[in-house]
Amino acid sequence: MFSVPYNYQQQTENLMKLYEQKGKDLFVASYTLNQREMGGYESYAVWSKTVPTLLPKTDLIAFFDPTKPESQRPLGLAKWDDVMRIAGDLFLDTQMFPARFYVSKFPSGEQLAAVIQKQRI
């Protein structure tokens, strides 16, 4: 049986090739595992402000704004469940396996303030 990160890695590569061939400007976010300081792992994906994105289902979402000065581009992290509670209307379930969600609009400043944690990746 394949692990979730492997399935997402294969899916990411395949989708990137497909959208490149079709000339679609769509960011296929990677499923990334990060080791916690206290042990264990958590997953995250990056949601970029300026391009429609296919997000994998992860523990955390890292928000990124490439229009800001370089040091201010990483906006922070939020728990997946918190983001779905506050901004779930921005997500379209693609019905892919493993799960991916299409997002074309970025959360508002108020939505980000409600979910972003103080930690950084």
Secondary structure, DSSP 8 states (H G I E B T S, - for coil): ---HHHHHHHHHHHHHHHHHHHT---EE---EEEE-TTSSEEEEEEEETTS-EEEE--SEEEEE-TTS-GGG-EEEEEEHHHHHHHHGGG-EE---SS-EEEE-S---HHHHHHH-BS---
